[in-house]
Amino acid sequence: LMGSLPPKDRRYLDAVLEKRSHDASWAKRRCVLTDTMFALLREDDDTAIKDAIPLREVTRVRAAEASKLEMNDHIDDLQMERMSSLGGGEEDSVQSAPNPARKLKVAQSMSFKKGSSMKDVDTEKHKCNFEIFTEAEGFNSGKVYVLRVRGEAARDEWIRQIEEAAARASEAHFSENSTNIEKAQLWTKSFYDSDTVQLIIAFFICANFIINAAQFEVNPVEGTVEYTFFNDADVAFTHLFGVELVVNLFANWFWEFLADGWSCFDFIVVTVSYISMFSDAPGFSHLRLMRAFRVMRLFGRLRSLRQIITSLTASILPVLNAFLIMFLVTSIYAILGVSFFKDRNEEFFGTFTKSLFTLFQVCTGDGWASDIARPIFAGYDMASEEKYRYNITLAKEHNYLGPDLDGGVVLFFGTFIVVVAWTLLQVVVAVLLDNFTTAANEEKERDARQKSDSDGRVPSVFAIDSLLAVLAHFDTAKDLNDRITCLFEVLDTDDNNSLSYSELSTGLKKIRVSPQISLSREDWDLMTEQGMHANANDEIDLANFLLIMRRQLKLYVQRQMANAVEMVPPENTHASTVLFVLKLLMVGVDDIAEKGLGDRYEADSASAVPIKKRMDNLELKLDKLQGCLEQVLARLPDPALAAPPPPPPLAEEFLSPLRGPSMAWHGFGLGGGDASEASTG
């Protein structure tokens, strides 16, 4: 499936390196850099390629920060030491390891501790790491490969050779599959998107805005030197932005240009500017005012401004929904206002539109009581009001207290102020703030991912993560079993009730998930735990496939939790604390499963046989006891006691694994779906 190695004259580098697996373990691999791929083989194998990276899909190669990886290895060593202390000795810890891979890892750790010196430890700590990033939609589905060599010189040499080979492979692939126009587009796009060009364009946009502001401040008379200067500057900026639009259109032709809202806005502004420049038709001269909007093109080029505009744009639809509710309520009040107050004030409530605009003024709070509400009171006299309003002394002499309150007017405007101005208008603002905050948080998460990537923190992923993301949306344990069984039946194309590596790898590639799944031989070994779940023909049956997928689903959740912890910004202490506690709980559950139960009650061990028999006998006795209890309760006269009462939650949690098949133990990583394995647990 991975092909074969090319002749030696096409191999640039060939050496044994250490490769980091997704479970933080290191394994020696023979790494061969050719003109088309980076191949990984077993240390002593020259034929079977376990994994391969097409060089044209390599996006970046960089030196990795070794401190974090070394800390993970140090934690693994501490866990092995703890296993040794719990098991009573080094030999016991090796024998109690749950699978051959773990036995080998523990044995290697013990042998290293026995014969190592401080000099050897220092050598291990000073190994240099580098990372190879791949395309998200490529053959390796965006997988990041972490490799380790001895010495910075060797690491830098590998990085340089891989970068040069990847550049040559990409150029050769592009030359073979692209026309001259596409090559020119690629060069133009890289030139246009460069930081230098974007800064120059931003400078011209700011200069154009300053000149426009100065022009409308001076207001030069036509025919003067100032008028000619401002007019020539406007023409120059229009042509300059026209050239920039043509370059952008050519570099991002066609759908990529249309999909960018800022590019479309540039197209509208520049087009309108040219129309107003060359057309003397009536009304077209006012289109030249669109040049004032050119400064808005700056929003698409500055990240901080773009974040605000993007957040506001994402809030448009929810805010429009809130506005619609407020508009409908205001329209109802406008209709009532025309019905009640048309005869009292034709100017404010003569028609529906006049009434609607009047209520809009009321929402703003601009003189709604003195200018709108009071003049339509029943006893309001315009002449008396104008005579005494601004002459308090004269009003006191004639004992003028103004018109009496009109209950209908007060009720109408009072309820409108409370419902619309104080409630619905605040709802609009709340919806705007909520969606703005959500969009701003998403932008911050993207920035955090970019910063995490630049800091060298690579998210942990596995080859089948895109499939596990779909399986994670199960409802019950039975639903998960049904999903995995259905997947097995789909992948088993020859209907022999087993899956080989080639069958699984080919079938997973056909599943429509993003990114596409590319399963390497090394991934197969990790999934089957170095063949522990495979038969003599290196195939897995349905029962082992269920165990494998459940285990991979648990590991997927752990990886997602670890990635989420990495993505939380430092200032968000509450979220980071919650995620850290959840991560500790997962580690504790795994520790209980692997060290407390998995090592003691493993089905292959000799000590598990008597325990299994005792658990089977206990299960049979409990079933008999439950049957007798049901017979006794059925004979009781009270119908309310005809059925046995449900056990308390704690008892139900204890008894459920003993009654037969149960999914309760899957959370601890033991797996299994038949009665014997449940009884063993």
C-alpha positions as CSV (number, residue, x, y, z in Angstrom):
1,L,0.0,0.0,0.0
2,M,2.9,2.4,0.7
3,G,5.0,1.5,-2.3
4,S,8.6,0.5,-2.3
5,L,11.9,2.4,-1.8
6,P,13.5,3.9,-4.9
7,P,17.1,3.0,-5.9
8,K,19.9,4.3,-3.7
9,D,20.9,7.1,-6.1
10,R,17.5,8.7,-5.4
11,R,17.9,8.6,-1.6
12,Y,19.2,11.8,0.0
13,L,19.3,10.6,3.7
14,D,19.0,7.2,5.2
15,A,19.4,6.7,9.0
16,V,17.7,5.3,12.1
17,L,15.8,7.9,14.0
18,E,13.3,7.8,16.9
19,K,9.7,8.6,16.1
20,R,7.1,9.7,18.7
21,S,3.8,7.9,18.7
22,H,0.5,9.5,19.7
23,D,0.7,7.7,23.1
24,A,4.0,9.7,23.8
25,S,6.2,6.6,23.4
26,W,9.3,6.6,21.2
27,A,10.2,3.9,18.7
28,K,13.2,3.5,16.5
29,R,12.4,3.8,12.8
30,R,14.6,3.7,9.7
31,C,13.9,7.0,7.9
32,V,14.7,7.4,4.2
33,L,14.4,10.7,2.4
34,T,13.9,10.3,-1.3
35,D,13.1,12.8,-4.1
36,T,9.3,12.2,-3.7
37,M,8.6,10.9,-0.2
38,F,9.8,10.6,3.4
39,A,9.5,6.9,4.2
40,L,9.5,5.2,7.6
41,L,10.4,1.5,8.0
42,R,11.3,-0.9,10.8
43,E,14.8,-0.6,12.0
44,D,15.9,-3.9,10.6
45,D,13.6,-3.9,7.5
46,D,14.5,-2.9,4.0
47,T,11.2,-3.7,2.1
48,A,8.0,-3.0,4.0
49,I,7.3,0.8,4.3
50,K,5.3,1.3,7.5
51,D,4.4,4.9,6.8
52,A,5.2,7.5,4.1
53,I,4.9,11.3,3.7
54,P,4.6,12.6,0.1
55,L,7.0,15.5,0.1
56,R,4.7,17.7,-2.0
57,E,2.3,17.6,0.9
58,V,4.8,18.8,3.5
59,T,3.8,22.3,4.7
60,R,6.5,23.0,7.2
61,V,9.5,21.5,9.0
62,R,10.8,23.0,12.2
63,A,12.9,22.3,15.2
64,A,10.6,21.2,18.1
65,E,10.9,22.3,21.7
66,A,12.2,19.1,23.4
67,S,11.3,20.2,27.0
68,K,7.6,19.3,26.7
69,L,8.3,15.9,25.0
70,E,11.0,15.1,27.6
71,M,8.6,15.9,30.4
72,N,6.0,13.4,29.0
73,D,8.7,10.7,28.9
74,H,9.7,11.6,32.4
75,I,6.1,11.2,33.6
76,D,6.1,7.8,31.8
77,D,9.2,6.8,33.7
78,L,7.6,7.9,37.0
79,Q,4.5,5.8,36.2
80,M,6.8,2.8,35.5
81,E,8.6,3.3,38.8
82,R,5.2,3.5,40.6
83,M,4.2,0.2,38.9
84,S,7.4,-1.3,40.1
85,S,6.8,-0.3,43.7
86,L,3.2,-1.5,43.6
87,G,4.1,-4.8,42.0
88,G,6.8,-5.6,44.6
89,G,9.8,-5.6,42.3
90,E,11.0,-5.0,38.8
91,E,10.4,-8.5,37.6
92,D,6.8,-8.4,39.0
93,S,6.1,-5.1,37.2
94,V,7.3,-6.6,33.9
95,Q,5.1,-9.7,34.3
96,S,2.1,-7.7,35.4
97,A,2.1,-5.4,32.3
98,P,-1.3,-5.8,30.5
99,N,0.1,-6.3,27.0
100,P,3.4,-7.3,25.3
101,A,4.0,-3.7,24.2
102,R,3.8,-2.5,27.7
103,K,6.0,-5.4,29.0
104,L,8.6,-4.4,26.5
105,K,8.4,-0.8,27.5
106,V,8.7,-1.5,31.2
107,A,11.5,-4.0,30.6
108,Q,13.4,-1.4,28.5
109,S,12.9,1.2,31.3
110,M,14.2,-1.2,33.9
111,S,17.2,-2.2,31.9
112,F,18.0,1.5,31.3
113,K,17.7,2.2,35.0
114,K,20.0,-0.7,35.9
115,G,22.9,0.1,33.5
116,S,22.6,3.8,32.9
117,S,24.8,6.5,34.3
118,M,24.4,10.2,34.7
119,K,26.2,10.7,31.4
120,D,23.7,8.5,29.6
121,V,20.8,10.4,31.2
122,D,22.3,13.7,30.0
123,T,22.7,12.2,26.5
124,E,19.0,11.2,26.4
125,K,17.9,14.7,27.6
126,H,19.9,16.4,24.9
127,K,18.4,14.7,22.0
128,C,17.0,17.1,19.4
129,N,13.5,16.9,18.0
130,F,12.0,18.2,14.8
131,E,8.5,18.1,13.4
132,I,7.1,17.5,9.9
133,F,3.7,19.1,9.2
134,T,1.5,17.8,6.4
135,E,-1.5,19.1,4.5
136,A,-4.9,18.7,6.3
137,E,-6.6,17.3,3.2
138,G,-3.6,15.3,2.0
139,F,-2.5,11.7,2.2
140,N,-1.6,11.9,5.9
141,S,-4.7,14.0,6.9
142,G,-2.7,16.8,8.5
143,K,-0.7,14.5,10.8
144,V,2.3,16.0,12.5
145,Y,5.4,13.7,12.7
146,V,7.8,14.2,15.6
147,L,11.2,12.7,15.2
148,R,14.3,12.7,17.4
149,V,18.0,12.7,16.5
150,R,21.3,13.1,18.4
151,G,22.8,16.6,18.2
152,E,21.7,19.9,16.8
153,A,23.9,19.5,13.7
154,A,22.1,16.3,12.6
155,R,18.7,17.8,13.3
156,D,19.5,20.9,11.3
157,E,20.7,18.8,8.4
158,W,17.5,16.7,8.4
159,I,15.4,19.9,8.4
160,R,17.4,21.5,5.6
161,Q,17.3,18.4,3.4
162,I,13.6,17.8,3.9
163,E,12.8,21.5,3.2
164,E,14.8,21.5,0.0
165,A,13.4,18.1,-1.1
166,A,9.8,19.3,-0.3
167,A,10.3,22.5,-2.3
168,R,11.6,20.6,-5.3
169,A,8.8,18.0,-5.1
170,S,6.1,20.8,-4.8
171,E,7.6,22.7,-7.7
172,A,7.9,19.6,-9.9
173,H,4.3,18.6,-9.1
174,F,3.0,22.1,-9.8
175,S,4.9,22.3,-13.0
176,E,3.5,19.0,-14.2
177,N,-0.1,19.8,-13.4
178,S,-0.3,23.6,-14.0
179,T,-0.5,25.9,-17.0
180,N,1.6,29.0,-17.4
181,I,-1.4,31.2,-16.3
182,E,-1.8,29.2,-13.1
183,K,1.9,29.6,-12.4
184,A,1.6,33.3,-12.9
185,Q,-1.4,33.4,-10.6
186,L,0.5,31.6,-7.9
187,W,3.4,34.1,-8.1
188,T,1.0,37.1,-8.2
189,K,-0.9,35.8,-5.2
190,S,2.2,35.3,-3.1
191,F,3.4,38.8,-4.1
192,Y,0.0,40.4,-3.4
193,D,-0.5,38.6,0.0
194,S,3.0,39.6,1.3
195,D,3.1,41.8,4.3
196,T,5.0,44.5,2.5
197,V,2.5,44.9,-0.3
198,Q,-0.4,44.9,2.2
199,L,1.3,47.6,4.3
200,I,1.8,49.8,1.2
201,I,-1.9,49.5,0.2
202,A,-2.9,50.3,3.8
203,F,-0.7,53.4,3.7
204,F,-2.3,54.6,0.4
205,I,-5.8,54.0,1.8
206,C,-5.0,56.2,4.9
207,A,-3.4,58.9,2.7
208,N,-6.5,59.0,0.4
209,F,-8.8,59.4,3.5
210,I,-6.7,62.3,4.9
211,I,-6.7,64.1,1.5
212,N,-10.5,63.6,1.2
213,A,-11.0,65.0,4.7
214,A,-8.8,68.0,3.9
215,Q,-10.7,68.6,0.6
216,F,-14.0,68.9,2.4
217,E,-12.5,71.1,5.1
218,V,-11.0,73.6,2.6
219,N,-13.9,73.3,0.0
220,P,-11.8,74.8,-2.8
221,V,-13.5,76.7,-5.6
222,E,-13.5,75.2,-9.0
223,G,-10.6,76.6,-11.1
224,T,-8.2,77.3,-8.2
225,V,-4.9,75.6,-7.6
226,E,-6.3,73.8,-4.5
227,Y,-9.2,72.4,-6.5
228,T,-6.9,71.1,-9.3
229,F,-4.6,69.5,-6.7
230,F,-7.4,67.6,-4.9
231,N,-9.0,66.5,-8.2
232,D,-5.7,65.2,-9.6
233,A,-5.0,63.4,-6.3
234,D,-8.5,61.8,-6.5
235,V,-7.8,60.6,-10.0
236,A,-4.4,59.2,-9.1
237,F,-5.8,57.3,-6.1
238,T,-8.7,55.9,-8.3
239,H,-6.2,54.6,-10.8
240,L,-4.0,53.2,-8.1
241,F,-6.8,51.3,-6.5
242,G,-8.0,50.2,-9.9
243,V,-4.6,48.5,-10.5
244,E,-4.7,46.9,-7.1
245,L,-8.1,45.5,-7.8
246,V,-7.0,44.0,-11.1
247,V,-4.0,42.4,-9.4
248,N,-6.3,41.0,-6.7
249,L,-8.8,39.7,-9.2
250,F,-6.1,38.0,-11.2
251,A,-4.4,36.4,-8.2
252,N,-7.7,35.1,-6.7
253,W,-9.7,34.4,-9.8
254,F,-12.6,33.5,-9.7
255,W,-14.6,32.0,-6.8
256,E,-12.0,32.8,-4.2
257,F,-12.4,36.4,-5.1
258,L,-16.2,36.3,-4.9
259,A,-16.1,34.4,-1.6
260,D,-14.2,37.2,0.0
261,G,-16.5,40.0,1.2
262,W,-13.8,42.6,1.4
263,S,-12.7,41.9,-2.2
264,C,-16.3,42.4,-3.4
265,F,-16.5,45.6,-1.4
266,D,-13.3,46.8,-3.1
267,F,-14.8,46.0,-6.5
268,I,-18.0,48.0,-5.8
269,V,-16.1,51.1,-4.5
270,V,-13.6,51.2,-7.3
271,T,-16.2,50.6,-10.0
272,V,-18.4,53.4,-8.6
273,S,-15.4,55.7,-8.5
274,Y,-14.7,55.1,-12.2
275,I,-18.3,55.6,-13.2
276,S,-18.5,58.9,-11.4
277,M,-15.2,60.0,-12.9
278,F,-16.1,59.4,-16.6
279,S,-19.8,60.1,-16.5
280,D,-21.3,63.6,-16.6
281,A,-25.0,62.4,-16.4
282,P,-27.2,64.0,-13.7
283,G,-26.9,62.3,-10.4
284,F,-23.7,60.4,-11.2
285,S,-21.6,63.2,-9.8
286,H,-22.9,62.3,-6.3
287,L,-21.4,58.8,-6.7
288,R,-18.0,60.4,-6.2
289,L,-19.0,60.6,-2.5
290,M,-18.3,56.8,-2.4
291,R,-14.6,57.6,-2.3
292,A,-15.2,58.4,1.4
293,F,-15.9,54.7,1.9
294,R,-12.5,53.7,0.7
295,V,-11.1,53.9,4.2
296,M,-13.4,51.0,5.1
297,R,-11.1,48.8,3.0
298,L,-8.6,49.2,5.7
299,F,-10.8,47.0,8.0
300,G,-10.0,44.0,5.9
301,R,-6.3,44.5,6.2
302,L,-5.9,45.2,9.9
303,R,-6.5,42.2,12.2
304,S,-7.9,44.1,15.2
305,L,-10.4,46.1,13.0
306,R,-11.3,43.0,11.0
307,Q,-12.1,41.2,14.2
308,I,-14.6,43.8,15.2
309,I,-16.3,44.0,11.8
310,T,-16.4,40.1,11.6
311,S,-18.1,40.0,15.1
312,L,-20.6,42.6,14.1
313,T,-21.4,40.9,10.8
314,A,-22.0,37.6,12.7
315,S,-24.5,39.3,14.9
316,I,-26.6,40.7,12.1
317,L,-29.1,37.9,11.8
318,P,-29.9,37.5,15.6
319,V,-30.1,41.3,16.0
320,L,-32.5,41.5,13.0
321,N,-34.8,39.0,14.7
322,A,-34.9,41.1,17.8
323,F,-35.4,44.2,15.8
324,L,-38.3,42.5,14.0
325,I,-40.1,41.8,17.3
326,M,-39.6,45.4,18.4
327,F,-40.8,46.7,15.0
328,L,-44.0,44.6,15.2
329,V,-44.8,45.8,18.7
330,T,-44.1,49.4,17.7
331,S,-46.4,49.0,14.6
332,I,-49.2,47.7,16.9
333,Y,-48.8,50.8,19.0
334,A,-48.7,53.0,15.9
335,I,-52.0,51.6,14.7
336,L,-53.5,52.2,18.1
337,G,-52.1,55.8,18.1
338,V,-53.8,56.6,14.8
339,S,-57.1,55.3,16.2
340,F,-56.9,57.1,19.5
341,F,-55.1,60.4,18.8
342,K,-55.7,61.2,15.1
343,D,-58.3,63.9,15.9
344,R,-56.2,65.4,18.7
345,N,-52.9,65.8,16.8
346,E,-52.9,65.3,13.0
347,E,-49.2,66.2,12.8
348,F,-48.0,63.3,15.0
349,F,-50.7,60.7,14.5
350,G,-52.4,61.5,11.3
351,T,-51.3,58.4,9.4
352,F,-49.6,55.1,10.2
353,T,-46.2,56.3,9.0
354,K,-46.5,59.6,11.0
355,S,-47.5,57.6,14.1
356,L,-44.6,55.2,13.6
357,F,-42.1,58.0,13.3
358,T,-43.5,59.7,16.4
359,L,-43.1,56.5,18.4
360,F,-39.6,56.2,17.2
361,Q,-38.9,59.6,18.6
362,V,-40.5,58.4,21.9
363,C,-38.0,55.5,21.9
364,T,-35.1,58.0,21.7
365,G,-36.5,59.9,24.7
366,D,-36.3,63.2,22.8
367,G,-39.0,65.5,24.3
368,W,-41.6,62.7,24.2
369,A,-43.4,64.0,27.3
370,S,-43.5,67.8,26.7
371,D,-43.7,67.8,22.9
372,I,-45.8,64.7,22.1
373,A,-47.7,63.3,25.1
374,R,-48.9,66.5,26.9
375,P,-50.2,68.3,23.8
376,I,-52.7,65.5,23.2
377,F,-54.2,65.6,26.8
378,A,-57.9,66.1,26.7
379,G,-57.8,69.5,28.5
380,Y,-54.7,70.8,26.7
381,D,-55.0,74.5,25.5
382,M,-52.2,75.6,23.1
383,A,-52.7,79.3,23.8
384,S,-52.6,79.0,27.6
385,E,-49.6,76.7,27.4
386,E,-47.6,79.1,25.2
387,K,-48.6,82.0,27.5
388,Y,-47.7,80.5,30.8
389,R,-45.0,77.9,30.1
390,Y,-42.0,80.2,30.3
391,N,-43.5,82.8,32.6
392,I,-43.8,81.2,36.1
393,T,-44.8,84.5,37.8
394,L,-47.7,85.0,35.5
395,A,-48.8,81.4,35.9
396,K,-48.8,81.7,39.7
397,E,-50.8,85.0,39.5
398,H,-53.5,83.3,37.4
399,N,-53.2,80.0,39.2
400,Y,-52.4,78.1,36.0
401,L,-51.4,74.5,36.8
402,G,-51.5,73.1,33.2
403,P,-53.8,70.5,31.8
404,D,-55.1,67.7,33.9
405,L,-53.7,64.2,33.4
406,D,-55.3,62.1,30.7
407,G,-55.5,58.5,31.9
408,G,-55.7,57.1,28.4
409,V,-52.6,59.0,27.1
410,V,-50.6,58.1,30.2
411,L,-51.5,54.4,29.9
412,F,-50.6,54.4,26.2
413,F,-47.2,56.1,26.4
414,G,-46.4,54.5,29.8
415,T,-46.8,51.0,28.5
416,F,-45.0,51.8,25.3
417,I,-42.0,53.1,27.2
418,V,-41.9,50.1,29.5
419,V,-42.5,47.5,26.8
420,V,-40.5,48.9,23.9
421,A,-37.9,51.4,25.2
422,W,-37.1,49.7,28.5
423,T,-37.5,46.1,27.5
424,L,-37.3,45.2,23.8
425,L,-34.7,47.8,23.0
426,Q,-32.5,46.3,25.8
427,V,-33.1,42.9,24.4
428,V,-31.7,44.0,21.1
429,V,-28.6,45.3,22.8
430,A,-28.3,42.1,24.8
431,V,-28.6,39.9,21.7
432,L,-26.0,42.1,20.0
433,L,-23.5,41.9,22.9
434,D,-24.1,38.1,23.3
435,N,-23.4,37.3,19.6
436,F,-20.6,39.8,19.5
437,T,-18.9,38.2,22.5
438,T,-19.4,34.7,20.9
439,A,-17.8,35.8,17.6
440,A,-15.0,37.6,19.5
441,N,-14.3,34.4,21.5
442,E,-14.1,32.3,18.3
443,E,-11.6,34.8,16.9
444,K,-9.6,34.6,20.1
445,E,-9.7,30.8,19.9
446,R,-8.3,31.0,16.3
447,D,-5.6,33.4,17.6
448,A,-4.8,30.9,20.4
449,R,-4.5,28.1,18.0
450,Q,-2.1,30.1,15.9
451,K,-0.1,31.2,18.9
452,S,0.0,27.6,20.2
453,D,1.3,26.5,16.8
454,S,3.9,29.2,16.7
455,D,5.0,28.3,20.3
456,G,5.6,24.7,19.2
457,R,2.6,23.1,20.9
458,V,1.3,20.6,18.4
459,P,-2.2,19.2,19.1
460,S,-2.2,15.4,19.5
461,V,-4.1,13.6,16.7
462,F,-4.4,10.1,15.4
463,A,-5.1,8.8,12.0
464,I,-8.8,7.9,12.6
465,D,-9.7,10.9,14.7
466,S,-12.2,12.2,12.0
467,L,-14.0,8.8,12.2
468,L,-13.9,8.8,16.0
469,A,-15.4,12.4,16.0
470,V,-18.5,10.9,14.3
471,L,-18.7,7.9,16.5
472,A,-18.5,10.1,19.6
473,H,-22.1,11.3,19.0
474,F,-23.7,8.1,20.3
475,D,-26.7,8.1,22.7
476,T,-26.4,4.9,24.6
477,A,-23.9,2.0,25.0
478,K,-26.1,-0.1,22.7
479,D,-26.2,2.6,20.1
480,L,-22.4,2.8,20.2
481,N,-22.2,-1.0,19.7
482,D,-24.6,-0.8,16.8
483,R,-22.6,1.9,15.1
484,I,-19.3,0.0,15.5
485,T,-20.9,-3.2,14.3
486,C,-22.4,-1.4,11.3
487,L,-18.9,0.0,10.5
488,F,-17.4,-3.4,10.7
489,E,-19.9,-4.9,8.3
490,V,-19.3,-2.1,5.8
491,L,-15.5,-2.5,6.0
492,D,-15.7,-6.3,5.7
493,T,-16.1,-6.4,2.0
494,D,-15.3,-10.1,1.5
495,D,-17.8,-11.1,4.4
496,N,-15.3,-13.4,6.1
497,N,-16.0,-11.8,9.5
498,S,-12.5,-10.4,9.9
499,L,-10.5,-7.4,8.8
500,S,-6.9,-7.3,7.6
501,Y,-4.7,-4.2,7.4
502,S,-5.2,-3.7,3.7
503,E,-8.9,-4.2,4.0
504,L,-9.2,-1.8,6.8
505,S,-6.9,0.8,5.3
506,T,-8.7,0.7,1.9
507,G,-12.2,0.8,3.5
508,L,-11.4,3.8,5.8
509,K,-10.2,5.8,2.8
510,K,-13.6,5.5,1.2
511,I,-15.5,6.8,4.2
512,R,-16.7,10.3,3.6
513,V,-15.1,12.2,6.5
514,S,-12.9,15.2,6.6
515,P,-10.0,15.0,6.7
516,Q,-9.7,11.7,4.8
517,I,-8.4,8.8,6.7
518,S,-5.0,7.4,5.8
519,L,-4.0,4.4,7.9
520,S,-0.4,3.4,8.0
521,R,1.0,0.1,9.1
522,E,2.3,1.7,12.2
523,D,-1.2,3.0,13.0
524,W,-2.4,-0.6,12.6
525,D,0.2,-1.8,15.1
526,L,-0.9,0.8,17.6
527,M,-4.6,0.0,17.2
528,T,-4.0,-3.7,17.6
529,E,-1.5,-3.1,20.4
530,Q,1.3,-4.8,18.5
531,G,-0.9,-7.6,17.3
532,M,-2.4,-8.5,20.6
533,H,-6.0,-8.1,19.2
534,A,-5.2,-9.8,15.9
535,N,-5.3,-13.5,15.1
536,A,-2.5,-15.6,13.5
537,N,-3.3,-14.2,10.1
538,D,-2.9,-10.6,11.4
539,E,-6.7,-10.0,11.1
540,I,-9.2,-8.7,13.7
541,D,-12.7,-10.1,14.2
542,L,-15.8,-8.2,15.4
543,A,-15.2,-8.7,19.1
544,N,-11.7,-7.4,18.9
545,F,-12.9,-4.6,16.6
546,L,-15.4,-3.5,19.2
547,L,-12.6,-3.5,21.9
548,I,-10.3,-1.5,19.6
549,M,-12.8,1.1,18.6
550,R,-13.9,1.6,22.2
551,R,-10.4,2.0,23.4
552,Q,-9.6,4.4,20.5
553,L,-12.7,6.4,21.4
554,K,-11.6,6.7,25.0
555,L,-8.1,7.8,23.8
556,Y,-9.8,10.3,21.4
557,V,-11.6,11.9,24.3
558,Q,-8.4,12.2,26.2
559,R,-6.6,13.8,23.3
560,Q,-9.4,16.3,22.8
561,M,-9.2,17.1,26.5
562,A,-5.5,17.6,26.4
563,N,-5.8,19.8,23.3
564,A,-8.5,21.8,24.9
565,V,-6.3,22.5,27.9
566,E,-3.6,23.7,25.6
567,M,-6.0,26.0,23.8
568,V,-7.4,27.8,26.9
569,P,-5.8,31.2,27.3
570,P,-3.9,31.8,30.5
571,E,-6.3,34.5,31.7
572,N,-9.3,32.1,31.7
573,T,-8.4,30.5,35.0
574,H,-11.9,29.0,35.6
575,A,-12.0,27.0,32.3
576,S,-8.4,25.9,32.6
577,T,-9.1,24.6,36.2
578,V,-12.2,22.7,35.2
579,L,-10.4,21.1,32.2
580,F,-7.4,20.2,34.4
581,V,-9.7,18.5,37.0
582,L,-11.4,16.5,34.3
583,K,-8.0,15.5,32.9
584,L,-6.9,14.4,36.3
585,L,-10.1,12.3,36.7
586,M,-9.4,10.6,33.4
587,V,-5.8,9.8,34.4
588,G,-7.2,8.5,37.7
589,V,-9.7,6.2,36.0
590,D,-7.0,4.9,33.7
591,D,-4.7,4.3,36.6
592,I,-7.4,2.3,38.4
593,A,-8.2,0.3,35.2
594,E,-4.6,-0.5,34.2
595,K,-2.9,-0.9,37.6
596,G,-5.7,-1.8,40.0
597,L,-7.9,-4.1,37.8
598,G,-6.2,-4.7,34.5
599,D,-3.1,-6.2,36.0
600,R,-4.9,-8.3,38.6
601,Y,-7.9,-9.6,36.7
602,E,-6.5,-10.0,33.2
603,A,-8.2,-12.9,31.4
604,D,-4.9,-14.6,30.4
605,S,-3.4,-14.7,33.9
606,A,-3.6,-17.9,36.0
607,S,-4.8,-16.1,39.1
608,A,-7.9,-14.9,37.2
609,V,-9.3,-18.4,36.8
610,P,-10.5,-19.0,40.4
611,I,-11.7,-15.4,40.7
612,K,-13.7,-15.8,37.5
613,K,-15.3,-19.0,38.8
614,R,-16.2,-17.4,42.1
615,M,-17.8,-14.4,40.2
616,D,-19.8,-16.7,38.0
617,N,-21.1,-18.6,41.0
618,L,-22.0,-15.3,42.7
619,E,-23.8,-14.2,39.6
620,L,-25.9,-17.4,39.5
621,K,-26.8,-17.2,43.2
622,L,-27.8,-13.5,42.8
623,D,-30.1,-14.5,39.8
624,K,-31.7,-17.3,41.9
625,L,-32.1,-14.9,44.8
626,Q,-33.7,-12.3,42.6
627,G,-36.2,-14.9,41.2
628,C,-37.2,-16.1,44.7
629,L,-37.7,-12.5,45.8
630,E,-40.0,-11.8,42.8
631,Q,-42.1,-15.0,43.6
632,V,-42.5,-13.9,47.3
633,L,-43.5,-10.4,46.4
634,A,-45.9,-11.6,43.8
635,R,-47.9,-13.5,46.5
636,L,-48.3,-10.4,48.7
637,P,-51.8,-9.0,48.7
638,D,-50.8,-5.4,48.2
639,P,-50.6,-4.8,44.4
640,A,-48.2,-1.9,44.9
641,L,-45.7,-4.5,46.0
642,A,-46.2,-6.9,43.1
643,A,-43.0,-5.7,41.5
644,P,-39.7,-5.5,43.4
645,P,-38.7,-2.0,44.3
646,P,-35.8,-0.6,42.4
647,P,-32.5,-0.8,44.3
648,P,-30.9,2.4,45.5
649,P,-28.5,4.0,43.0
650,L,-25.4,2.7,44.7
651,A,-26.6,-0.9,44.8
652,E,-27.7,-0.7,41.2
653,E,-24.3,0.5,40.2
654,F,-22.7,-2.4,42.1
655,L,-25.0,-5.1,40.9
656,S,-25.2,-4.1,37.2
657,P,-21.8,-5.6,36.2
658,L,-22.8,-8.9,37.9
659,R,-26.1,-9.4,36.0
660,G,-24.6,-9.9,32.6
661,P,-23.4,-7.8,29.8
662,S,-22.8,-4.3,30.9
663,M,-21.1,-1.2,29.5
664,A,-20.2,0.1,33.0
665,W,-16.6,-1.2,32.7
666,H,-15.9,0.3,29.4
667,G,-15.2,3.7,31.0
668,F,-12.3,2.0,32.8
669,G,-10.7,0.7,29.6
670,L,-11.5,-2.9,30.2
671,G,-13.8,-3.3,27.2
672,G,-15.6,-6.5,26.5
673,G,-19.3,-7.2,25.8
674,D,-19.9,-10.8,26.9
675,A,-20.9,-12.1,30.2
676,S,-17.6,-13.8,31.0
677,E,-15.6,-10.6,30.7
678,A,-18.2,-8.7,32.7
679,S,-18.0,-11.4,35.4
680,T,-14.2,-11.1,35.3
681,G,-14.5,-7.4,36.0
